[in-house]
Amino acid sequence: MTINHKKAREFGSLEILSKQAVEGFITGLHKSPYHGFSVEFAEHRAYNKGESTRHIDWKLFGKTEKLYVKKYDEETNLRCQILIDTSSSMYFPANSYNKIEFSIDMAAALIYLLRTQRDAVGLSLFDEQTFLHTPSKSSLTHHRFLFSELEKKWHNYDKTNRKKTDIVKAIHQVAEQTHKRSLIVIFSDIMDSKDNREDLFSALQHLKHRNHEVILFHTVDNSKEVELEYDNSPYTFVDMETGEEIKLNPYQVKEAYKNQFMDQQKALKLKCGQYHIDYTIADINAGFNDVLLQYLIKRKKMS
């Protein structure tokens, strides 16, 4: 299934588009052992014949003559917290479908999927600081709020308002603020300095110490950022987060650059393996629906 998002956005919201994608290929993200009720009411659901009558809303039955069960926040198969890097480098490439749009599409599809499974989901958006962090909830109102917040980040790259990233700080904050065991899904191009690598590993380990399951989608434009597929001629490359410029012929540095990138990827993948973190390279050129489908198929086989 393929969706032309540039065209589709003229006719519908992010929620509608994610619904189309999810219903096209997703049969389930997890097998969850978590069930139960808490004291915080969330919404009603239809009563299923044969289950306990303990939580039937009898007052509502008196008004409607239909059986509904009170659904609470703890009655979820899963709690999920989605982290998205919204720094300026995520808006590469600036004039076409880019990393932030890809991440938003992936996140929106996951939110819709979790909603269909009555799961709780929260959203954290960060650049140099975490400027949005919502607790995970399973209500329809909350999910629509998340879609609206994602829509706000769908805009063109603004070179007059460049934002750096501090993924290490963001992960530590989420680890401290997410108190219940959750699935943590991170979307980032991980453009922090290589000198910051050990700090990143420490932050990821912090999540594991909190007993969270972690999925890291390393979001890249493989053709431009990894393979350096440019013409054999001089270019001016601009750092989208600082504005710093460098002039060079990419053919002259292609091999050394690619080796350095692969070394970084190898080290990150190795550490993630040690910490039992699911690390996935997500190439935006493959399309979010294909990337998500392949990941879900792999996950289902592992479950």
Residue, then its C-alpha position, 0 to 999 in steps of 0.5 A: m500500500t502506498i500513499n502520496h502524502k503531499k497530495a493526500r494532505e489536501f483532502g484529509s488530516l494526519e489522523i485520516l491518513s494514518k488510518q488508511a495506512v494502518e488498516g492497509f497492513i497492520t494486524g497487531l504490534h504485540k502480544s501483551p500480558y498486561h490487563g486490569f483496572s485502575v481507579e482512573f476512569a477513561e471511557h466506556r466500551a461495549y460489554n462482551k458476553g461472558e465477561s465479569t459484570r463487576h464493571i458494568d455501568w448500571k446507571l448508563f444501562g438504565k438510560t440506554e438499556k445497553l450494557y457498557v463497561k467502564k474502561y480505566d486507564e490501566e485497562t491497556n495491553l501496552r503503554c507506549q511513549i513515542l520520542i521524536d527528534t524535531s531539530s533542524s537536521m530532521y528537516f533534511p532534505a529541505n525541498s522534498y519528503n524529509k526525515i521529520e515528515f517520515s517520523i511523523d507519519m510513522a508515529a501517527a500510524l503507531i498512534y492509530l494502531l495503538r488506539t485500535q488495540r485500546d493501548a495507551v500512548g504518549l508523545s515527547l518532542f525534543d530539540e535542544q530541550t523537551f518542549l512536549h511530554t504527555p503521559s500515556k493515555s488511551s482515550l480518543t480525546h488524547h489521541r486526537f491531541l497527539f495528532s494535532e501536535l504532530e501536525k504542528k511540526w509538519h512545516n518547511y525548514d526554517k533557516t532563520n530558526r535553527k534548532k540543535t538537538d540534545i537527544v541525551k538530555a531528552i532520553h534521560q528526562v523521559a526515563e525519569q518522567t515515565h514511571k510505569r513500564s512502557l514501550i519507548v519508541i525513538f525517532s532520530d537521525i542521531m546527529d549529535s557529535k561522535d564525542n557524545r556517543e558514550d553519553l548516548f549509550s548511558a542515556l539508552q541504558h537509563l531507559k533499560h534500567r527503568n525496565h522499559e522496552v526500547i525501539l530506536f529508529h535511526t532515521v536517515d536519507n540513505s542516498k544523500e546522507v550515507e551513500l553521498e549520491y551527488d554529481n561529480s562536481p563541487y557543492t556547498f554543504v550547509d549544516m542545518e542546525t548551525g548554518e556552518e558551510i563547507k565547500l567540497n566535491p563529495y566524490q573526494v570524501k565519499e569513501a572516508y565519509k561512508n566508512q566513518f558513518m558505518d563505524q558509528q552505526k556499527a558501534l550504536k548497533l552493537k551497544c543496542g544489542q548489548y542493552h537488548i534495544d531494538y535498533t533499526i535503520a529507517d531509510i526515508n526513501a523506502g517510505f514509512n509504510d514499507v518500513l513499518l510493515q517490514y518492522l512489524i513482520k520482523r517483530k511478529k516473528m520474534s514474539 
